[in-house]
Amino acid sequence: MISDPGLKWKRFPDDADDRRHSYDGSDERRAIEHYPPSDFEPAITDLAEFLSPHDSADMRSRLLLGNGASEMIDMISRLAPKGQWRPGPFTTQYQEYRRSATNAGRAELHWSDGGAKLTSIVNPCNPTGDYMHVEEIKEYISETCDGNSWVVVDESMQPWAGPHWREDSLTSQKEFIQEIQRKRGISVYVIHSWTKIWACPGIRLGSVVCPTAEDASGIKKMQVPWSVNVMALHYLSGCCKADEYMQRTWKSTVEWRSFITDGLKHINFPGVYGEAWSSWIWIDTGSEDLAEAIVEECKAAGVPIRWGKFGYCMPTYIRLGVRKPSSAKVLINTIDRVVEEHRCASE
């Protein structure tokens, strides 16, 4: 399960061991005596095979690794055609793209405006939970993105979709991506932050799938050498082969998320959002005061939560992390108590 640095708690959650792979570390200890390989091998090939088992050689030619997705986001924000940028078609989204575009000197357009030279879409959208299936996002890009522009689609949270996640990912759409670039000059880049699904925010690990090998080579030339350290590369190779971990994550996330949403159903919040498989829950509490009280009490109880007021400017909303039932019970009971107190005080 995910260890999300955007979620806040007072103490480390007790399910951390469930989110770690076991290894003795001997290879890694030997590896730190050397510089990382400049081509990131064999880890980058392992990731190519993980992303595209049936066409890994082509995937490898279009794939880049970075020191977290943030490095890839920053590079694309700087290298995309000069001009304005716009976010995806959601009420809000992960703020790293706004930060990066602003730092690159790009003015922001509304998501529905034309004229953007860079469009950044987070899919599924963190935190709102909105999700466009692969045919929907292809249609969105085709119909709303200007020619001779770049489109970034962040699919960091998409591998939670289940065993068939690759089929619903833009990483499986090479023909569409290369055709729309050839005919209209729209370059589509697919970014992943692997610190999410593999619970490793401390080592920083991200990737981008480029439209063509030539595009990947052009970005690689601008990248700082050795930007991914040997510990991250070894961890990546291990994770790409961790089939049991993925199976357990898919099964547990759906069950644990349902446990939380069912446990909160009687409260009748104005809105509870996200896919059944997503690793978080986005809730509209209907009140800024109530949302703040819930966040403060949940943080004190040691369960993961984030207030939508900060970063997202949505003060009535809260984002809950999906955790196993022993932790979720504390979350549910805390929210239930705070809501009851709030409603009694309002009468």
Secondary structure, DSSP 8 states (H G I E B T S, - for coil): ----TTSB-SS--TTGGGG------HHHHHHTTS---TT-TTHHHHHHHHH-TTSHHHHHHHEEEESSHHHHHHHHHHHS-SS-EEE-SSS---THHHHHHHHTT--B--TT-S--SEEEEESS-TTT-----HHHHHHHHHHHS-TT-EEEEE-TTGGGG-TTGGGGSGGG-HHHHHHHHHHH--EEEEEEEHHHHTT-TTT--EEEE-SSHHHHHHHHTTS-TT-S-HHHHHHHHHHHT-HHHHHHHHHHHHHHHHHHHHHHGGG--SEEES-TT-SEEEEE-S-HHHHHHHHHHHHHHT--EEETTTTT--TTEEEEE---HHHHHHHHHHHHHHHHHHHHHH-
